[in-house]
């Protein structure tokens, strides 16, 4: 069975939609992708908690970009565990 890339889309206080990869890194942070900044960064769970779920927002552009960057078999989670 193929491994899935589990992602949760959230919206920051500034209104930016981000993709949070839900598997924690070894340093306890989460890997996050920002289409606005066109970069990956690491974030603590406190930052992720401050962001609201992006339910109802158009995340298709960010999803398409992740697929173009080589992420395959993406599973979009509506919630995430911290």
Phi and psi in degrees as GROMACS dihedral restraints (atoms count N, CA, C in turn):
[ dihedral_restraints ]
;  ai    aj    ak    al  type     phi  dphi    fc
    3     4     5     6     1   -71.6    20    10
    4     5     6     7     1   142.9    20    10
    6     7     8     9     1   -77.7    20    10
    7     8     9    10     1   140.2    20    10
    9    10    11    12     1   -97.0    20    10
   10    11    12    13     1   146.4    20    10
   12    13    14    15     1   -94.5    20    10
   13    14    15    16     1   108.2    20    10
   15    16    17    18     1   -89.8    20    10
   16    17    18    19     1   124.8    20    10
   18    19    20    21     1  -131.1    20    10
   19    20    21    22     1   143.1    20    10
   21    22    23    24     1  -123.9    20    10
   22    23    24    25     1   123.6    20    10
   24    25    26    27     1   -87.4    20    10
   25    26    27    28     1   132.5    20    10
   27    28    29    30     1  -135.3    20    10
   28    29    30    31     1   165.1    20    10
   30    31    32    33     1  -122.3    20    10
   31    32    33    34     1   130.3    20    10
   33    34    35    36     1   -78.1    20    10
   34    35    36    37     1   171.6    20    10
   36    37    38    39     1   -59.8    20    10
   37    38    39    40     1   -26.9    20    10
   39    40    41    42     1   -84.8    20    10
   40    41    42    43     1    -0.3    20    10
   42    43    44    45     1    87.9    20    10
   43    44    45    46     1    11.6    20    10
   45    46    47    48     1   -88.8    20    10
   46    47    48    49     1   132.9    20    10
   48    49    50    51     1   -86.6    20    10
   49    50    51    52     1   129.1    20    10
   51    52    53    54     1  -125.1    20    10
   52    53    54    55     1   157.4    20    10
   54    55    56    57     1  -107.9    20    10
   55    56    57    58     1   123.7    20    10
   57    58    59    60     1  -106.6    20    10
   58    59    60    61     1   120.8    20    10
   60    61    62    63     1   -78.8    20    10
   61    62    63    64     1   120.9    20    10
   63    64    65    66     1   -79.0    20    10
   64    65    66    67     1    -8.6    20    10
   66    67    68    69     1   -84.7    20    10
   67    68    69    70     1   122.5    20    10
   69    70    71    72     1   -66.3    20    10
   70    71    72    73     1   146.1    20    10
   72    73    74    75     1   -78.5    20    10
   73    74    75    76     1   169.5    20    10
   75    76    77    78     1   -62.9    20    10
   76    77    78    79     1   -24.3    20    10
   78    79    80    81     1   -87.3    20    10
   79    80    81    82     1     5.6    20    10
   81    82    83    84     1    87.2    20    10
   82    83    84    85     1    -2.5    20    10
   84    85    86    87     1   -94.0    20    10
   85    86    87    88     1   171.0    20    10
   87    88    89    90     1  -107.9    20    10
   88    89    90    91     1   146.1    20    10
   90    91    92    93     1   -85.3    20    10
   91    92    93    94     1   132.1    20    10
   93    94    95    96     1  -127.4    20    10
   94    95    96    97     1   143.8    20    10
   96    97    98    99     1  -118.3    20    10
   97    98    99   100     1   132.8    20    10
   99   100   101   102     1  -116.1    20    10
  100   101   102   103     1   118.0    20    10
  102   103   104   105     1   -70.3    20    10
  103   104   105   106     1   -35.3    20    10
  105   106   107   108     1   -59.5    20    10
  106   107   108   109     1   -46.6    20    10
  108   109   110   111     1   -88.8    20    10
  109   110   111   112     1    -9.8    20    10
  111   112   113   114     1    54.3    20    10
  112   113   114   115     1    49.3    20    10
  114   115   116   117     1  -156.9    20    10
  115   116   117   118     1   160.0    20    10
  117   118   119   120     1   -93.4    20    10
  118   119   120   121     1   150.1    20    10
  120   121   122   123     1  -151.1    20    10
  121   122   123   124     1   164.7    20    10
  123   124   125   126     1  -102.3    20    10
  124   125   126   127     1   142.1    20    10
  126   127   128   129     1  -140.7    20    10
  127   128   129   130     1   143.3    20    10
  129   130   131   132     1   -73.8    20    10
  130   131   132   133     1   159.9    20    10
  132   133   134   135     1   -61.7    20    10
  133   134   135   136     1   -27.9    20    10
  135   136   137   138     1   -59.5    20    10
  136   137   138   139     1   -42.7    20    10
  138   139   140   141     1   -65.2    20    10
  139   140   141   142     1   -43.2    20    10
  141   142   143   144     1   -64.0    20    10
  142   143   144   145     1   -40.9    20    10
  144   145   146   147     1   -62.0    20    10
  145   146   147   148     1   -33.9    20    10
  147   148   149   150     1   -68.5    20    10
  148   149   150   151     1   -21.8    20    10
  150   151   152   153     1   -86.3    20    10
  151   152   153   154     1   139.6    20    10
  153   154   155   156     1   -88.4    20    10
  154   155   156   157     1   151.1    20    10
  156   157   158   159     1   -57.6    20    10
  157   158   159   160     1   142.4    20    10
  159   160   161   162     1   -86.8    20    10
  160   161   162   163     1    30.1    20    10
  162   163   164   165     1   -60.3    20    10
  163   164   165   166     1   129.1    20    10
  165   166   167   168     1    89.9    20    10
  166   167   168   169     1    -8.0    20    10
  168   169   170   171     1   -96.0    20    10
  169   170   171   172     1   154.2    20    10
  171   172   173   174     1   -80.4    20    10
  172   173   174   175     1   108.6    20    10
  174   175   176   177     1  -105.9    20    10
  175   176   177   178     1     6.5    20    10
  177   178   179   180     1   -63.0    20    10
  178   179   180   181     1   -36.2    20    10
  180   181   182   183     1   -65.5    20    10
  181   182   183   184     1   -42.7    20    10
  183   184   185   186     1   -67.4    20    10
  184   185   186   187     1   -41.3    20    10
  186   187   188   189     1   -61.7    20    10
  187   188   189   190     1   -45.1    20    10
  189   190   191   192     1   -61.4    20    10
  190   191   192   193     1   -40.0    20    10
  192   193   194   195     1   -65.0    20    10
  193   194   195   196     1   -41.6    20    10
  195   196   197   198     1   -61.6    20    10
  196   197   198   199     1   -41.8    20    10
  198   199   200   201     1   -64.2    20    10
  199   200   201   202     1   -39.9    20    10
  201   202   203   204     1   -67.4    20    10
  202   203   204   205     1   -24.4    20    10
  204   205   206   207     1   -82.9    20    10
  205   206   207   208     1    -1.4    20    10
  207   208   209   210     1   105.8    20    10
  208   209   210   211     1    -1.4    20    10
  210   211   212   213     1   -76.1    20    10
  211   212   213   214     1   124.1    20    10
  213   214   215   216     1  -118.7    20    10
  214   215   216   217     1   162.5    20    10
  216   217   218   219     1    53.1    20    10
  217   218   219   220     1    50.6    20    10
  219   220   221   222     1   -77.8    20    10
  220   221   222   223     1   130.1    20    10
  222   223   224   225     1  -110.5    20    10
  223   224   225   226     1   117.7    20    10
  225   226   227   228     1   -89.1    20    10
  226   227   228   229     1   120.5    20    10
  228   229   230   231     1   -98.9    20    10
  229   230   231   232     1   135.5    20    10
  231   232   233   234     1   -80.6    20    10
  232   233   234   235     1   -20.0    20    10
  234   235   236   237     1  -135.0    20    10
  235   236   237   238     1   160.5    20    10
  237   238   239   240     1  -138.2    20    10
  238   239   240   241     1   152.4    20    10
  240   241   242   243     1   -98.1    20    10
  241   242   243   244     1   139.6    20    10
